[in-house]
Amino acid sequence: MKKITCLLGLFFTASLAVAQASCDTALPILINSTTTAPAFTAETGAAPTLFCGLNNNNAVPTKGKWYSYTALTNNTVIVSTALLQNGNTDTRVIVYSGSCNGLTCIGANDDYNGSLTSQLSFVATAGTTYIIAFDNRYSNLGFDFTLVAAPPPAPDRLSFTSTPVSGITGGYDNCIVDMNGDYLDDIVSAVSTTQLVITYQNANGSFTSTSYPLTNTTVLPSWSIAAGDYDNNGYNDLIYGSGSGVCFLKANSTGTGYTTDRKSQSYLVQRTNFVDINNDGKLDAFACDDNAPNRYYINDGTNMNHNQGGIGDFPTGGNYAGTWTDYDNDGDIDMVLAKCGQGGSGVGGNIDQLMRNNGNGTFTDVAAAANMAAPEQSWSCAVGDFNNDGWMDVIEGVNSTSDGGTNVKRNNGDGTFTSVTAGSGYDTTTAVGREYVAADFDNDGFLDVLGAGNTIMFGDGAFHFTPNPNTYPLSTVDRPIGDLNNDGFLDIQNGTSVLFNNGNSNKWLAVNLRGIQSNRNGIGARIEIYGSWGKQIRDVQSGTGFQNMSTITAHFGIGQATTIDQVIIRWPSGTVDTLNNVNPNQKLLVVEGSTLAINSYSNGVFAVYPNPAKNVINIKLQDNAGVILKSALVYDLTGKVVLSASNIDQTINIEKLAAGTYILNVADTQNKSYTQKFIKE
């Protein structure tokens, strides 16, 4: 018996009681399918005898599973058991063509990329039938396997058009981020210590540049720049990193002016980030120190307060780029730290670190146990889920070949990483560079890497990366990433020009967040999307790569899929928003808590009554809440503040609010925030 569900062009799953008994009766399967192969104990299939170059170790398998695939078009096809649901189940795969009484070897694979699973790519010719066999030489366990079409070759994927954009200045590290609250990516460039230029993207595709005077910053973003709304007023602020410390530029309440906050600490800054280190709903700032333990600035709601040590403490520094991501999927934000020292392997702090968030405001370096303590001249790491298994992987880029080449590390999902550089494409490239950033430029659903060599390494979802044969006139300094013509394809700012992505027919989704209890940008949130491809994830980040600031918007490519089954946002506060049946080719704006039902949005601290309400609402503390509430803000579901109250011991008048659903955000005397939904009738 078998049950097959099929959607044209999408994945289907075949659930089988047993596979077919021999090559002559091989079970037909289709391209872009997932098939369940049950345990060999339920099988009677004959074992293959032709192993196509694999060493059989003088042991003959006793059983086999046989499948057939007839190609409808010329294509490169991948058969794989390297799937999350299989764990490390030991399999091997053999592919043949020809007749069953005269099989011809196409290829075979065992122990793919250092694991016990198997994966094989082969070129299929239209009209030809291929036989796919598995045997029980190493294991009798059941497993799933996929048969998918490989992505098109790189030359067909992508091209860019270089276009000068008036107003962009060169010479310093630049930033792509929305600066005026319209969720279109803008370009930030610094002209001098007393002037800031923002080149705004207009809805019609044009740009308008505006110059803002500054109080003398005394520093410029000569080493890095990052953006984030650290006072939660709706407009992004900036941090400059220089050879003599940092300076914050704080946007006013209308985004039309900036206040300078030059910090007094003098040190050689490398990568800077905005991140909510203590998860209190306010963005803090982190700065890599090249010559000493790292620095960070804790946001108390009024000031950014300097701290040193505890997140990368090697005494002579060598700290080059921190990338904040949840590598262990425990819901709090960790940090991958790229290191660069002097004098060769392991000297001067030249050991990459992995700072695990302990959940109590402290961090532990677990790089050695996780196989992440690489002794390389690493200036930055590209971090992302390169095989779409739900775990963040790391590509450790290098700026010098003296300590080895770029290292591709697969997250095993158990707190450890395995090098899968061999066969990845990075094992045959000698290009080196400062900036390594993960993004899906061709929208095929697999992350690519903008790295060294003036090109993009295109990923295929199986840790294979292929350079586009077309090189681009890329600056080694100014090349942040964002959507600069609002077409759903990622562009690259390149000096005073923009490399506009010419795109293709693949579909996409962009997600912007507006935090209520979490920081307003939603930095540190995990976004998951589900569909025919399985699962993709992004962490919302400020400051990736070595020096520039790329867009905060979370960007996904989904290939030719026509719908997105589900979008899940896991906020730093613990709130989880879920959207179902989302159409592609759009930008979403998700307000924290906006998808939750009223009765599921309990914060455990206070209740709102009556709810629904007509004219007034009251706030009642839960028993043993142990907090003292002081003020409240009411947001509509676009994230706009529509009401405020400083005395919440009394009723709050909501009579002037339009009918609808609102989010009440209440602060206590310790500046912690709590939220609750209510309905105005």
C-alpha positions as CSV (number, residue, x, y, z in Angstrom):
1,M,0.0,0.0,0.0
2,K,1.2,3.5,-0.7
3,K,-0.2,7.0,-0.2
4,I,1.1,9.8,-2.4
5,T,0.1,13.4,-2.3
6,C,1.4,15.6,-5.1
7,L,1.2,19.3,-6.0
8,L,2.6,20.1,-9.4
9,G,6.1,21.7,-9.0
10,L,6.1,21.2,-5.2
11,F,7.4,18.6,-2.9
12,F,5.3,15.5,-2.3
13,T,5.8,12.6,0.2
14,A,5.4,9.0,-0.6
15,S,4.8,6.9,2.6
16,L,5.5,3.2,1.8
17,A,5.0,-0.1,3.6
18,V,7.9,-1.7,1.7
19,A,10.0,-0.7,-1.3
20,Q,10.1,-2.8,-4.4
21,A,12.0,-6.1,-4.4
22,S,14.5,-5.7,-7.2
23,C,15.7,-3.4,-10.0
24,D,13.1,-4.9,-12.4
25,T,10.3,-3.7,-10.1
26,A,11.8,-0.4,-8.8
27,L,9.3,2.0,-7.4
28,P,8.9,5.1,-9.6
29,I,9.5,8.5,-7.8
30,L,9.2,12.0,-9.1
31,I,11.5,15.0,-9.0
32,N,11.1,17.3,-6.0
33,S,9.9,14.5,-3.8
34,T,10.5,13.2,-0.3
35,T,10.2,9.4,0.1
36,T,10.0,7.4,3.3
37,A,12.1,4.2,3.1
38,P,11.1,1.9,5.9
39,A,13.5,-0.2,8.0
40,F,15.3,-3.1,6.2
41,T,13.7,-5.5,8.6
42,A,10.5,-5.0,6.7
43,E,12.2,-5.5,3.3
44,T,12.6,-8.5,1.0
45,G,14.4,-6.5,-1.7
46,A,17.5,-7.9,-3.3
47,A,20.8,-6.4,-2.4
48,P,22.8,-4.5,-5.2
49,T,26.0,-6.2,-6.3
50,L,27.5,-3.3,-8.3
51,F,28.9,-0.7,-6.0
52,C,30.3,1.8,-8.5
53,G,33.7,2.4,-6.8
54,L,32.6,2.3,-3.2
55,N,34.7,0.1,-0.9
56,N,32.5,-2.7,0.3
57,N,35.0,-3.7,3.1
58,N,34.7,-7.4,2.2
59,A,31.2,-7.4,3.5
60,V,28.2,-8.1,1.2
61,P,24.8,-6.4,2.0
62,T,21.9,-8.7,2.3
63,K,19.0,-6.4,1.4
64,G,18.3,-3.5,-0.9
65,K,15.7,-0.8,-1.7
66,W,15.1,0.0,-5.4
67,Y,13.6,3.2,-6.9
68,S,13.4,4.6,-10.4
69,Y,13.3,8.1,-11.8
70,T,12.6,9.1,-15.4
71,A,13.8,12.5,-16.3
72,L,11.4,14.8,-18.1
73,T,13.9,17.5,-18.8
74,N,17.7,17.8,-18.9
75,N,18.7,18.8,-15.4
76,T,21.2,18.2,-12.5
77,V,19.5,16.1,-9.9
78,I,20.4,15.6,-6.2
79,V,19.4,12.4,-4.2
80,S,20.0,12.9,-0.5
81,T,19.5,11.3,2.9
82,A,21.3,14.2,4.6
83,L,18.0,15.4,6.2
84,L,17.3,16.7,9.7
85,Q,14.7,13.9,10.4
86,N,17.3,11.2,9.7
87,G,19.8,12.4,12.2
88,N,23.0,10.6,11.4
89,T,21.5,7.4,10.1
90,D,24.1,5.4,8.2
91,T,23.1,5.1,4.5
92,R,24.8,4.7,1.1
93,V,23.3,5.4,-2.3
94,I,24.1,4.1,-5.8
95,V,22.6,5.4,-9.0
96,Y,22.6,3.5,-12.3
97,S,21.3,3.8,-15.9
98,G,20.7,1.1,-18.5
99,S,18.7,-2.1,-18.3
100,C,18.5,-4.1,-15.1
101,N,20.5,-7.0,-16.7
102,G,23.2,-4.5,-17.7
103,L,23.4,-1.6,-15.3
104,T,25.8,1.2,-15.9
105,C,27.3,3.1,-13.0
106,I,26.3,6.8,-12.8
107,G,27.7,7.4,-9.3
108,A,27.6,6.5,-5.6
109,N,28.1,8.1,-2.2
110,D,28.8,7.1,1.4
111,D,29.5,9.3,4.4
112,Y,28.5,12.6,2.8
113,N,30.5,15.6,4.1
114,G,31.9,13.7,7.0
115,S,28.5,12.4,8.2
116,L,27.1,8.9,7.9
117,T,24.4,10.0,5.5
118,S,24.7,10.0,1.7
119,Q,24.1,12.5,-1.1
120,L,24.8,12.4,-4.8
121,S,24.4,14.8,-7.7
122,F,24.1,13.6,-11.3
123,V,23.2,15.0,-14.6
124,A,19.9,13.6,-15.9
125,T,19.0,13.5,-19.6
126,A,15.4,13.9,-20.6
127,G,13.7,10.5,-21.4
128,T,16.3,8.5,-19.5
129,T,15.3,6.2,-16.6
130,Y,17.7,6.1,-13.6
131,I,17.8,3.4,-10.9
132,I,18.4,4.5,-7.3
133,A,19.5,1.8,-4.9
134,F,20.2,1.8,-1.1
135,D,21.5,-1.2,0.8
136,N,21.9,-2.4,4.4
137,R,25.6,-2.8,4.5
138,Y,25.9,-0.4,7.4
139,S,22.5,-0.1,8.9
140,N,19.0,-1.7,8.9
141,L,17.3,1.5,10.0
142,G,14.6,3.3,7.9
143,F,15.2,6.8,6.6
144,D,13.8,9.5,4.3
145,F,15.4,10.7,1.1
146,T,14.8,13.5,-1.3
147,L,15.1,13.8,-5.0
148,V,15.4,17.4,-6.1
149,A,16.5,19.5,-9.0
150,A,19.7,21.4,-8.4
151,P,19.5,25.2,-8.6
152,P,20.4,26.6,-12.1
153,P,24.0,27.3,-12.7
154,A,25.3,30.6,-11.4
155,P,25.6,32.4,-14.8
156,D,21.8,32.1,-15.2
157,R,21.0,33.3,-11.8
158,L,22.0,36.8,-11.4
159,S,23.4,40.0,-12.9
160,F,23.8,43.5,-11.5
161,T,23.7,46.9,-13.1
162,S,26.1,49.5,-11.6
163,T,24.4,52.9,-11.3
164,P,25.8,56.1,-9.7
165,V,23.5,57.6,-7.1
166,S,23.9,61.2,-6.4
167,G,24.4,62.1,-2.7
168,I,26.3,59.0,-1.5
169,T,29.7,59.9,-0.2
170,G,32.6,57.4,-0.1
171,G,35.6,57.1,2.2
172,Y,33.9,55.7,5.3
173,D,32.0,52.6,6.2
174,N,28.4,53.0,5.1
175,C,25.0,51.8,6.2
176,I,21.8,50.6,4.5
177,V,18.8,50.9,6.8
178,D,15.4,52.6,7.0
179,M,16.1,56.0,8.6
180,N,12.7,57.8,8.2
181,G,10.2,55.1,9.3
182,D,8.8,54.3,5.9
183,Y,10.4,50.8,5.8
184,L,12.3,51.5,2.6
185,D,16.0,51.0,2.9
186,D,18.0,54.3,2.8
187,I,21.8,54.9,2.6
188,V,23.7,56.6,5.4
189,S,27.1,58.1,4.7
190,A,29.3,60.3,6.9
191,V,30.9,63.4,5.3
192,S,32.7,64.8,8.3
193,T,32.7,64.9,12.1
194,T,30.2,67.7,11.8
195,Q,27.9,66.5,9.0
196,L,25.8,63.4,8.3
197,V,24.3,62.6,4.9
198,I,21.3,60.3,4.4
199,T,20.2,59.4,0.9
200,Y,16.6,58.4,1.2
201,Q,14.9,55.9,-1.1
202,N,11.6,57.3,-2.4
203,A,8.6,55.2,-3.3
204,N,9.0,55.9,-7.0
205,G,12.6,54.5,-7.1
206,S,14.4,57.8,-7.0
207,F,16.6,59.1,-4.1
208,T,16.8,62.3,-2.2
209,S,19.8,63.2,-0.1
210,T,19.6,65.3,3.1
211,S,22.6,66.7,5.0
212,Y,22.3,67.0,8.8
213,P,24.6,69.2,11.0
214,L,26.2,67.4,13.9
215,T,28.0,68.5,17.1
216,N,31.6,67.5,16.5
217,T,31.7,63.7,16.9
218,T,35.6,63.7,16.9
219,V,35.3,60.2,15.4
220,L,34.0,58.9,12.1
221,P,33.0,55.3,11.1
222,S,36.5,54.5,9.9
223,W,36.2,50.9,11.2
224,S,32.5,50.2,11.5
225,I,28.9,51.5,11.7
226,A,25.7,50.0,13.0
227,A,22.1,51.2,13.3
228,G,19.2,50.6,15.7
229,D,16.5,52.4,17.5
230,Y,18.0,52.4,21.0
231,D,15.5,54.9,22.5
232,N,12.4,53.2,20.9
233,N,11.1,56.4,19.4
234,G,10.6,55.0,15.9
235,Y,13.7,56.4,14.2
236,N,17.0,54.5,13.9
237,D,20.1,55.8,15.7
238,L,23.8,55.1,14.8
239,I,27.0,54.1,16.4
240,Y,30.4,54.9,14.8
241,G,33.4,52.8,15.5
242,S,36.9,54.4,15.0
243,G,40.5,54.0,16.0
244,S,39.8,56.0,19.1
245,G,36.5,54.8,20.5
246,V,32.8,55.1,19.6
247,C,30.2,57.8,19.2
248,F,26.4,57.5,19.2
249,L,24.2,59.6,16.9
250,K,20.7,59.7,18.4
251,A,17.7,60.7,16.2
252,N,15.2,63.1,17.5
253,S,11.4,62.4,17.8
254,T,10.8,63.2,14.1
255,G,14.0,61.8,12.6
256,T,15.0,65.2,11.4
257,G,18.0,65.8,13.6
258,Y,20.7,64.0,15.5
259,T,22.4,64.5,18.9
260,T,26.0,63.4,19.4
261,D,27.0,61.3,22.3
262,R,30.8,60.8,22.1
263,K,32.0,58.2,24.6
264,S,35.2,59.0,26.5
265,Q,36.8,55.6,26.3
266,S,39.7,55.5,23.8
267,Y,40.4,52.2,22.0
268,L,40.7,50.6,18.6
269,V,37.2,49.6,17.6
270,Q,36.4,46.9,15.1
271,R,32.8,45.5,14.5
272,T,30.0,47.3,16.3
273,N,26.4,46.0,16.8
274,F,23.1,47.1,18.4
275,V,21.7,44.1,20.4
276,D,19.6,43.7,23.5
277,I,22.3,42.0,25.6
278,N,20.2,41.8,28.8
279,N,16.9,41.4,27.1
280,D,15.1,44.2,28.9
281,G,13.4,45.6,25.7
282,K,16.1,48.3,25.2
283,L,18.9,48.0,22.7
284,D,22.4,48.0,24.1
285,A,25.6,48.3,22.0
286,F,28.6,46.0,21.5
287,A,32.0,47.0,20.3
288,C,35.0,44.7,19.4
289,D,38.2,45.9,21.0
290,D,41.3,45.1,18.9
291,N,43.8,45.4,21.8
292,A,41.9,44.4,24.9
293,P,38.7,42.6,26.2
294,N,35.6,43.8,24.3
295,R,33.4,46.7,25.3
296,Y,29.7,47.1,25.5
297,Y,27.2,49.8,26.5
298,I,24.2,49.0,28.6
299,N,21.1,51.1,27.9
300,D,19.4,52.2,31.1
301,G,16.7,54.2,29.2
302,T,18.6,57.4,29.5
303,N,22.3,56.7,29.0
304,M,24.5,54.1,27.2
305,N,26.8,52.9,30.1
306,H,30.3,51.6,29.3
307,N,31.3,48.1,30.4
308,Q,34.3,46.0,29.6
309,G,34.9,42.2,29.8
310,G,32.7,39.2,30.1
311,I,32.0,38.8,26.3
312,G,35.4,38.0,24.8
313,D,38.2,38.5,27.4
314,F,41.5,37.6,25.7
315,P,43.8,40.2,27.2
316,T,45.5,41.3,24.0
317,G,42.2,41.5,22.1
318,G,42.3,40.5,18.4
319,N,38.5,40.9,18.4
320,Y,37.4,41.8,14.9
321,A,33.7,41.0,14.3
322,G,30.9,39.8,16.5
323,T,27.8,38.4,14.9
324,W,24.8,38.0,17.3
325,T,22.7,34.9,16.6
326,D,20.9,32.1,18.5
327,Y,23.1,29.2,17.5
328,D,21.7,26.7,20.0
329,N,18.0,27.5,19.5
330,D,17.3,28.1,23.2
331,G,15.6,31.5,22.6
332,D,18.4,33.8,23.7
333,I,21.0,35.6,21.7
334,D,24.6,34.2,21.4
335,M,27.6,35.6,19.6
336,V,30.1,34.3,17.1
337,L,33.3,36.2,17.4
338,A,35.8,36.3,14.6
339,K,39.4,36.8,15.8
340,C,42.5,38.0,14.2
341,G,45.9,38.1,15.9
342,Q,49.5,38.7,14.9
343,G,52.4,36.3,14.6
344,G,50.7,33.1,13.3
345,S,48.4,30.4,14.5
346,G,47.1,30.8,18.0
347,V,49.1,33.9,18.9
348,G,47.8,37.2,20.0
349,G,44.2,36.0,20.5
350,N,43.9,34.6,17.0
351,I,41.4,31.9,18.1
352,D,37.7,32.4,17.1
353,Q,35.3,32.3,20.0
354,L,31.6,31.3,20.4
355,M,30.0,33.2,23.3
356,R,27.0,31.2,24.6
357,N,24.4,33.2,26.4
358,N,23.8,31.6,29.8
359,G,20.4,33.2,30.1
360,N,21.3,35.2,33.2
361,G,23.2,38.1,31.7
362,T,26.5,36.2,31.5
363,F,28.3,34.6,28.6
364,T,30.7,31.6,28.3
365,D,33.1,30.9,25.5
366,V,32.3,27.4,24.3
367,A,34.2,27.5,21.1
368,A,36.7,24.7,21.9
369,A,33.9,22.2,22.8
370,A,31.8,23.3,19.8
371,N,34.7,22.9,17.3
372,M,34.6,26.6,16.6
373,A,38.0,27.7,18.0
374,A,39.6,28.1,14.6
375,P,43.2,29.5,14.6
376,E,42.7,31.6,11.5
377,Q,43.1,35.2,10.4
378,S,39.4,35.7,10.5
379,W,38.0,39.2,10.1
380,S,34.3,38.2,9.9
381,C,32.0,35.3,9.6
382,A,28.9,34.7,7.4
383,V,26.3,33.3,9.7
384,G,23.0,31.7,8.5
385,D,21.1,28.4,8.0
386,F,22.9,27.3,4.7
387,N,21.1,23.9,4.5
388,N,17.7,25.0,5.8
389,D,17.6,22.5,8.7
390,G,16.7,25.1,11.3
391,W,20.1,25.6,12.8
392,M,22.5,28.5,12.2
393,D,25.8,27.5,10.4
394,V,29.0,29.6,10.2
395,I,31.4,30.3,7.3
396,E,34.6,31.6,8.9
397,G,36.1,34.0,6.3
398,V,39.8,34.8,6.2
399,N,41.7,37.9,5.3
400,S,45.0,36.0,5.1
401,T,46.1,32.6,3.9
402,S,48.8,32.3,6.4
403,D,46.6,30.4,8.8
404,G,44.5,28.4,6.3
405,G,41.5,29.1,4.1
406,T,37.8,29.9,4.6
407,N,36.2,27.2,6.8
408,V,32.6,26.1,6.3
409,K,31.0,24.9,9.6
410,R,27.8,22.9,9.8
411,N,25.7,23.3,13.0
412,N,25.0,19.7,14.1
413,G,22.1,20.8,16.3
414,D,23.7,19.5,19.5
415,G,25.9,22.4,20.4
416,T,28.8,21.4,18.1
417,F,29.9,22.2,14.5
418,T,31.5,20.0,11.9
419,S,33.8,21.4,9.1
420,V,32.2,20.6,5.7
421,T,34.7,22.7,3.7
422,A,35.8,19.7,1.6
423,G,33.8,19.8,-1.6
424,S,32.0,23.0,-0.7
425,G,33.8,25.2,-3.2
426,Y,35.6,27.1,-0.5
427,D,38.3,24.4,-0.5
428,T,39.3,25.4,-4.1
429,T,39.2,29.2,-3.7
430,T,42.2,31.3,-2.5
431,A,40.4,34.6,-2.4
432,V,40.6,36.4,1.0
433,G,38.8,39.5,2.3
434,R,37.4,41.3,5.3
435,E,33.7,41.1,4.7
436,Y,31.6,37.9,4.7
437,V,27.8,38.3,4.8
438,A,25.0,35.7,4.2
439,A,22.1,36.7,2.0
440,D,19.8,35.1,-0.7
441,F,20.7,37.2,-3.7
442,D,18.9,35.1,-6.3
443,N,15.9,34.3,-4.2
444,D,16.2,30.5,-4.7
445,G,15.6,29.7,-1.1
446,F,19.3,29.0,-0.3
447,L,21.7,31.5,1.3
448,D,24.6,32.9,-0.7
449,V,27.7,34.6,0.6
450,L,29.0,38.1,-0.4
451,G,32.7,37.6,0.5
452,A,36.1,37.8,-1.0
453,G,37.1,37.9,-4.7
454,N,34.6,40.6,-5.9
455,T,31.9,38.0,-6.5
456,I,29.0,36.1,-4.8
457,M,29.3,32.5,-3.8
458,F,25.9,30.9,-4.6
459,G,24.7,28.3,-2.2
460,D,22.6,25.2,-3.2
461,G,21.3,24.3,0.3
462,A,23.8,21.4,0.6
463,F,26.9,23.4,1.5
464,H,28.1,23.7,-2.1
465,F,29.0,27.2,-3.2
466,T,29.6,28.3,-6.7
467,P,31.1,31.7,-7.7
468,N,29.3,33.8,-10.2
469,P,31.7,33.9,-13.2
470,N,31.0,37.6,-13.5
471,T,33.1,39.7,-11.2
472,Y,31.8,43.1,-10.0
473,P,33.7,46.3,-9.3
474,L,33.2,45.8,-5.6
475,S,34.8,48.1,-3.1
476,T,36.7,46.4,-0.3
477,V,35.2,48.9,2.1
478,D,31.7,50.2,1.2
479,R,29.4,47.4,0.3
480,P,26.4,47.0,2.6
481,I,23.3,45.1,1.4
482,G,19.7,46.1,1.1
483,D,16.7,46.4,-1.2
484,L,17.3,49.8,-2.7
485,N,14.6,49.8,-5.4
486,N,11.9,47.9,-3.4
487,D,11.7,45.1,-5.9
488,G,12.3,42.2,-3.5
489,F,15.9,41.5,-4.7
490,L,18.9,42.5,-2.6
491,D,21.2,45.2,-4.0
492,I,24.7,46.3,-2.9
493,Q,25.9,49.8,-2.2
494,N,29.3,50.1,-3.7
495,G,31.2,53.3,-3.1
496,T,29.2,56.1,-4.7
497,S,27.2,53.7,-6.8
498,V,24.6,50.9,-6.3
499,L,24.8,47.5,-7.9
500,F,21.2,47.0,-8.6
501,N,20.1,43.3,-8.7
502,N,18.5,42.6,-12.1
503,G,16.5,39.8,-10.5
504,N,14.8,36.7,-12.0
505,S,11.4,35.0,-11.7
506,N,11.9,33.7,-8.2
507,K,9.6,34.8,-5.5
508,W,10.4,36.4,-2.1
509,L,9.2,37.7,1.2
510,A,10.5,40.6,3.3
511,V,9.6,41.0,7.0
512,N,9.8,44.1,9.1
513,L,9.1,44.0,12.8
514,R,7.8,46.6,15.3
515,G,8.4,45.5,18.9
516,I,6.2,46.5,21.8
517,Q,7.6,44.6,24.8
518,S,10.8,43.8,22.9
519,N,13.0,46.5,21.4
520,R,11.2,48.4,18.6
521,N,13.4,46.9,15.8
522,G,12.8,43.4,17.0
523,I,16.6,42.8,16.9
524,G,17.3,39.4,18.3
525,A,14.0,38.0,17.0
526,R,13.9,34.6,15.1
527,I,11.7,34.5,12.0
528,E,10.7,31.2,10.5
529,I,8.9,30.6,7.3
530,Y,7.4,27.2,6.2
531,G,6.3,26.0,2.8
532,S,7.0,23.4,0.1
533,W,10.8,24.0,0.6
534,G,10.5,22.9,4.3
535,K,11.8,25.6,6.7
536,Q,13.9,28.7,6.5
537,I,15.1,30.9,9.4
538,R,16.5,34.4,9.9
539,D,17.7,36.2,13.0
540,V,17.1,40.0,13.0
541,Q,20.5,41.6,13.3
542,S,22.2,44.9,13.5
543,G,25.8,44.8,12.2
544,T,27.0,41.7,10.2
545,G,30.2,41.2,8.3
546,F,33.2,43.2,9.4
547,Q,32.4,46.9,9.0
548,N,29.3,47.9,7.1
549,M,25.6,47.9,8.2
550,S,23.2,45.9,6.1
551,T,19.4,46.1,6.2
552,I,17.5,45.1,9.4
553,T,14.7,43.8,7.2
554,A,14.6,40.0,7.2
555,H,14.6,38.8,3.5
556,F,13.7,35.4,2.2
557,G,13.7,33.9,-1.3
558,I,11.3,31.0,-2.0
559,G,12.1,30.0,-5.5
560,Q,9.0,29.2,-7.6
561,A,6.8,28.4,-4.6
562,T,3.4,30.1,-4.9
563,T,2.5,30.3,-1.2
564,I,4.0,30.5,2.2
565,D,2.2,28.2,4.6
566,Q,3.3,29.9,7.8
567,V,5.4,32.7,9.1
568,I,6.4,32.5,12.8
569,I,8.1,35.4,14.7
570,R,9.7,34.5,18.0
571,W,10.3,37.8,19.8
572,P,13.0,38.4,22.4
573,S,10.3,38.9,25.0
574,G,9.0,35.3,24.4
575,T,5.9,36.4,22.5
576,V,5.3,34.3,19.4
577,D,3.3,35.7,16.5
578,T,2.0,33.4,13.7
579,L,0.7,34.2,10.3
580,N,-0.8,31.5,8.0
581,N,-1.2,31.3,4.2
582,V,1.0,34.3,3.4
583,N,1.3,35.4,-0.2
584,P,4.8,35.9,-1.6
585,N,6.3,39.0,-3.2
586,Q,5.3,41.3,-0.4
587,K,6.7,43.2,2.6
588,L,5.1,42.3,5.9
589,L,5.1,44.6,8.9
590,V,4.4,42.5,12.0
591,V,3.7,44.2,15.3
592,E,4.6,42.2,18.4
593,G,1.5,40.4,19.7
594,S,-0.7,41.5,16.9
595,T,-1.6,38.0,15.8
596,L,-2.5,36.7,19.2
597,A,-6.0,36.2,20.5
598,I,-7.1,38.3,23.4
599,N,-7.4,35.4,25.8
600,S,-4.0,34.1,24.9
601,Y,-2.1,37.3,25.5
602,S,-1.8,37.0,29.3
603,N,1.4,38.6,30.7
604,G,1.1,37.1,34.2
605,V,1.5,40.5,35.9
606,F,-1.7,42.5,35.3
607,A,-5.1,42.1,33.8
608,V,-7.2,44.6,31.9
609,Y,-10.9,45.0,32.6
610,P,-13.5,45.3,31.2
611,N,-12.2,43.7,28.0
612,P,-13.8,44.4,25.5
613,A,-14.4,48.0,26.8
614,K,-16.4,51.0,25.6
615,N,-15.2,54.1,27.5
616,V,-12.6,53.1,30.1
617,I,-10.2,50.4,31.0
618,N,-8.8,49.4,34.4
619,I,-5.5,47.8,35.2
620,K,-5.4,45.2,38.0
621,L,-2.2,43.6,39.3
622,Q,-2.2,39.9,39.6
623,D,-1.8,38.4,43.1
624,N,1.9,38.2,44.1
625,A,3.1,40.0,41.0
626,G,5.7,41.8,43.1
627,V,5.9,44.9,40.8
628,I,4.9,48.5,41.0
629,L,3.4,49.9,37.8
630,K,4.0,53.5,36.9
631,S,3.0,54.4,33.3
632,A,1.2,53.1,30.2
633,L,1.2,53.5,26.4
634,V,-1.5,52.3,24.1
635,Y,-0.5,51.2,20.5
636,D,-2.7,50.4,17.5
637,L,-1.8,47.4,15.4
638,T,0.5,49.5,13.2
639,G,2.6,50.2,16.2
640,K,1.6,53.8,16.5
641,V,1.2,55.3,20.0
642,V,-2.4,56.5,20.3
643,L,-2.7,57.1,24.0
644,S,-0.4,57.5,27.1
645,A,-1.1,57.6,30.8
646,S,1.2,58.4,33.7
647,N,-1.3,57.6,36.5
648,I,-2.6,54.1,36.1
649,D,-4.0,53.7,39.6
650,Q,-7.1,55.3,38.0
651,T,-9.2,54.3,35.0
652,I,-7.7,55.1,31.6
653,N,-10.2,56.9,29.3
654,I,-10.3,55.3,25.8
655,E,-13.5,57.0,24.6
656,K,-11.7,58.8,21.8
657,L,-10.1,55.6,20.3
658,A,-11.7,54.1,17.2
659,A,-13.2,50.7,17.6
660,G,-10.6,48.0,17.2
661,T,-7.9,46.0,18.8
662,Y,-5.1,47.7,20.8
663,I,-1.9,46.7,22.7
664,L,-1.4,48.2,26.2
665,N,2.2,48.4,27.2
666,V,2.8,49.1,30.9
667,A,6.2,50.0,32.5
668,D,7.0,49.3,36.2
669,T,9.3,51.3,38.5
670,Q,12.3,49.2,37.4
671,N,11.6,50.1,33.7
672,K,10.5,46.6,32.8
673,S,7.6,46.5,30.3
674,Y,4.6,44.2,30.1
675,T,1.9,44.0,27.4
676,Q,-1.7,43.1,27.2
677,K,-4.2,43.2,24.3
678,F,-7.7,44.8,24.6
679,I,-10.6,45.5,22.4
680,K,-12.3,48.9,22.1
681,E,-16.0,48.4,21.1
